[in-house]
């Protein structure tokens, strides 16, 4: 039996994309996953897909929230590229996710908390600034940063 790991948005009252991503991060924490959530929206701002981390559940190091929503949206759109789509994620993406964002041709990236250790946008390799990067989205950091950071701090404090 195949399970969808990133769900299409089911309609109803529109939800602010970063709030939806934070809800996905909270759900990930409840499953024992690092609390990172992501939402991909279409050109009109409607939520296409949403997911939280599932690396432990799937025993898959690539099952980051960003990867799951990009995969699901590509499947939904029947395309390997998502021009015009925007990604909202609660934590600065890592290098793997930055590469997927670039390859998918995501239009804009909005992220919450910065990640000095594992981030690859403002920190580390600064993926989109590299001359080998073929597509760089517009990037906006610090969206709901405090809420995302507190969720991560609380999660790791409980485990120490």
Phi, psi and omega in degrees: 000130180266134178248141173280129181262337172239127187262140171294151178292136186267011178085203183084203181295130179299141182243137177302131185304318181290327175297320177295319178297320178295324175297320177294323177295318178297320178295321177298315178301318180297334177271359181087011179267156173301127188285083173235134179232154180217151178222136175247130181244153179275186183302329181271357180091006179280138180291123176270309183216156180212146181196161171240167178307145177217031184296319180288313181303319184264357186050050185222109182295346179266003183276047174287154181306317181298315181297319181295317180288325178294314178301314182294320180292321177298319177296316180298317183272354182055047181207149176274356180236148184232055181296142181087350179267150180241143180247130174246126180221145188283345182223145177309126182296150175280179181297319179300313182290324177299318178298316179297320178300316179295311181297326179281351179062041176300136183288310182223144175243125174244125177229158182273260184286141174282160183227089182300333181277312188243355182290151181232014180257301177262346184235177176052233186287349182046062191311313186288346179271355182284142180295341179276355179280120184278335179218132178236121178284164168291137185239133178228113180257167175083015180282119183054035185303315183298314181297316179295318180295317180296322178298316178294314180300314181298316180301311183285330177297322179293336184264357182258000000 
